[in-house]
Amino acid sequence: MDTSATHAEPTVLLLGGTGRTGGRVLQQLLGRGVHVRALVRSAERLPAGVADDPRLTVVEADLLSLSAEQVKEQVDGCDAVISCLGHTISAQGVFGKPRDLVARSVERVCRAAKELRPAQPVKLILMSSVSVNRAGGLDTRRGWFERAYMWLLRGLVPPARDNQRAADFLHDVIEPADPHVRWVVVRPDTLKDGDVTAYSLHEGLVDGLFRPGETNRANVAHFMCELATDAEAWEAWQGKLPVIVNASPE
């Protein structure tokens, strides 16, 4: 897998760079020579060893608390926005506010990109989950029982509803040929720690909800970095919801 960028020194706005996957994205972007603007609530939670990297700019702020003009300032000059935002696995994280963290963040970034009218569309790369369905019933591997279960889950568990709404917004509102923002929604299966390994990419679901596959966080980070820096990877997946899973051992 080639990790080289297709153009010199791109700039990426990273949201959620202190999380378990976002931290890996940050480290891999810097390792590729990418300039990163990391919007974080606490710089103390950044991965060890990155704070002094000259390619890293850290902005301590909550995206949802910024004004529209301040969001535009963060997006301005960035070739891509990578969002690893999500809800922490705790009672407060799952059921507390903001319940629409991901969807509202996506909407604000898209609105900022449209108002900035950049010469080239901003790439929005959103980390999501295999719990998110493609529009139009395209995930045909999911039978009626799984569909009913997911409908119930989105009704009862705010993060599941939030992730689906974010993906639906991109699919329904952002035109495929939008001149100012394009998108990819990355859908990993059960997240695991570990190094970058071989992985496979699929347009639709691979495993069942009750017999899930596995995806290394480092592999998710690698693919998201590929989307941000490699033109061929981006052209192959823009406007889609690829599922990423660890490759099966031979």
N, C-alpha and C positions, 0 to 999 in steps of 0.2 A: 504494500500500500504506500503510495507516494505521498509524502507529507510536505512537499514543496509548494509554496504559494505561486500563483500564476501572475501576480503583479507585485511590484515592490512595495513593501511596508504598508499593507492595508491597515485600517483602523477599525476596531470592533468595540461597540458598546456592549458590555457584559452585565446582565442583570442576574442576581443570585450567585455571584462569584464566591461566596463564602460557604455555600452548601457542599454536600459530599460529592455531587457531580459537577457543580459549578466551579469548585476549586480545581478539579482536574482539567476542566475546560480552560481556566485561566493559565494554569501551568503549561498546558500544551500550546496554547496560543503564543505565549511568550517564547516558548521553545522554538517556534516556527519563525520568530522574528516579527510577529504582529504587534502593532501598537494597540494597547487595550485601555479603554476607559471603563473602569469598574465602578458601578454604582452600588454601594453597599450601605447597610445601616450601621455596621461596626467594622472599622478597619482592623481591629484587633483579632477578628476571626478569619482574616485572610490566610491562605496556606503559608507555611513557613518558607522563608527564603525568597519571597517574591517582592517584598515591600521596597527593596532598593533597586529593583530593575528599572532602568531609565525609560523603558517602553511602557511602563505602567503608570497611569494616572488614576488615583483613587478619589472618588467623590462620595463623601458620607452623607447619605440622604435616603429618604423613603420616596420611591417613585410616585406613589399615590398621594403624597403630601406636597409634591411640587406643583407649581402653577403650570399652566399650559406653555407659557413662554419659557419657563425653566426646563421643561421636558424637551422643547425644541432645541435649546442650547446643548443638551446632552446628546441628542441625536445628530445635530449638525456636524458635518465633517466625517461621519462614520460610514464606512462602506457596508457594514452589517451590524445587526443587533442580534445577540444570542441571549435568549431568556431561559434560565434554569430555575426560574421562580417556582415555588410550590409551597404547600402547606406542611408544616412539621407534624410528625406523627405523635400527637399528644391530644388530650381532650380539648385544650385551648386551641391548638393548631388546626384541628379538624372542625370543631364546631364554633370557635370564636371568630371574631372579626379581624381582618376583612374576609368575608366568605367568597368574594369575587376578585381576589388578588390577581390571578392570572388573566382573566378576561379583561378586567379594567386596564391592566398594564399593557396588554396587547393593543387594545383600542387606543390608548393614549399615544403609544409609539407610532401606530399607523397614522393617526391624525397629525402628529408632529411631522412625519415624513411627507405627508401630502401637502402640508402647509409650507414646508421648506422647498419643495419642488426641486430635488437634486437632479443633476444632469443624468445620472444613472440611478436606477431604482435601488433603494436600500433593501438589503437582504434581511428578512426577519426569520430567524431560525428558533423555533419554539420547541422546548422539551416537553413532552406530554406523556402519554401512557397508552398501553393497549386497551385500556378500559374505554378509550375514546373511539367512537364509530366514525367511519367515513360516511359522508352524506349520500343519500340515495340508496341505502341498503347494500352498498358495495362489498361490505365485509361478510360474504356469504358463508364463511365457516361457522359463524355464530348462529346456532339453532334457536328455536323459539324459546326454550327454557333459559338459555344464556341471555337472550335479548330481554326477556321479562325480568331476569335478575338485575341486569344492568339498568333497566328503566327504574326499578325499585331503588337500586343503589344511588342513582343520580337524584332521586327524590329525597333520600334520607341523609346522604353524606355530601355536605357542601363541596369538598374538593373534587369529587367526581363530576358534579354538575358544573363546577367552575372550569375544569379542563375541557369538557365537552362544549361549553359555550364559547370558549376562546377559539377552539378549532372551527366551530360553526360560524363564528364571526368572520374568520379569515376566508372560509369557503364561500360564504353567502354575500359578503360585503366587498371584499377586495377582488376586483376583476383580474382574470388571469394575465391580461396585458396591461395592468395598471402601470403608468409611466413612472410612478414615484416609490412604490413599495411592492415587493414580491415576497413569497413566504414558502417555508417548509415546516411541517409539524412532524417531529421525530417521536416515534412511538416505541420505547423499549418495553420489554417484558419485565419479569421480576428482577429488580436491580441487585447486583452483587458487587462486592469489592474485588480487587484484583487488577492486574496489569492489562495493557492492550494486547488482545489476542485476535485470531482470525474471527470474523463475524460475517453474517449474511444479512442482506437487505431485501425486503419484500414489500410489494405494494399493498397486500392484504395480510390478514391474520395468519399466523403459522400454527400456534398452539391453542388449545382450548382454555377457557377461563378457569376450569377446575383441574387442568393439567398444564400449568403454565411452563413456559420456557424460561431461560435465564439470559440476562444481558449484563455484562460488566459495565460499571459506571465509566471506566476508562475507555471502553469501546464507544459508548454514547458520546463521550467527549471527543474522541478521535473523529467520529463521523460528523459531528457538528462543526469541528474545526475544518474538516474537508469541505463541507458546504460553504463555509465562510471564505475559503482561500483557493479552492480549486474550481475552475470554470466548468470543467466537464461534469464533476459531481453535482454542481448546482443546476446545470441544464438538465441533467437526468432526473432530478427530484423536485424542482420547483413546482409549487402548486399541488403537491402530493403529501400524503401522510405515511411515509415509509415506516415499516416495522423493522427494528433492528434486534437480532438475537445472536448469541454466541454460536459460532459454527459448531456443528456436531463433530465429535472426534471420529477420525477415520478408523 
